[in-house]
């Protein structure tokens, strides 16, 4: 008897998970929603990693943040100031890559 009860509870749970709510009719007023509480915004997160354009050197095997820093440093050396200051301060790979990129790409 307990196997039948278990199977019926399992079937009920599966069917309840498939239940849907009908969409409101076009003329019906919208249900009131609670206004979002305004909380102080947290500190801005660092920008997500985006692979920079390929630099004039092969950087395979280096960490992604080093390559990002190298690309930003190279762009800076070529005249477009690019530096993620928050990442430069917090991430040694980015900082080293940026400095190496400026040194490698500086006009001679």
Secondary structure in CASP SS format (residue, H / E / C, confidence):
PFRMAT SS
TARGET T0000
AUTHOR 0000-0000-0000
METHOD secondary structure of the structure
MODEL  1
X C 1.00
X H 1.00
X H 1.00
X H 1.00
X H 1.00
X H 1.00
X H 1.00
X H 1.00
X H 1.00
X H 1.00
X H 1.00
X H 1.00
X H 1.00
X H 1.00
X H 1.00
X H 1.00
X H 1.00
X C 1.00
X C 1.00
X C 1.00
X C 1.00
X C 1.00
X C 1.00
X C 1.00
X C 1.00
X C 1.00
X C 1.00
X C 1.00
X C 1.00
X C 1.00
X C 1.00
X C 1.00
X C 1.00
X C 1.00
X C 1.00
X C 1.00
X C 1.00
X C 1.00
X C 1.00
X C 1.00
X C 1.00
X C 1.00
X C 1.00
X C 1.00
X C 1.00
X C 1.00
X C 1.00
X C 1.00
X C 1.00
X C 1.00
X C 1.00
X C 1.00
X C 1.00
X C 1.00
X C 1.00
X C 1.00
X C 1.00
X C 1.00
X C 1.00
X C 1.00
X C 1.00
X C 1.00
X C 1.00
X H 1.00
X H 1.00
X H 1.00
X H 1.00
X H 1.00
X H 1.00
X H 1.00
X H 1.00
X H 1.00
X H 1.00
X H 1.00
X H 1.00
X H 1.00
X H 1.00
X C 1.00
X C 1.00
X C 1.00
X C 1.00
X C 1.00
X C 1.00
X C 1.00
X H 1.00
X H 1.00
X H 1.00
X H 1.00
X H 1.00
X H 1.00
X C 1.00
X H 1.00
X H 1.00
X H 1.00
X H 1.00
X H 1.00
X H 1.00
X H 1.00
X H 1.00
X H 1.00
X H 1.00
X H 1.00
X H 1.00
X H 1.00
X H 1.00
X C 1.00
X C 1.00
X C 1.00
END
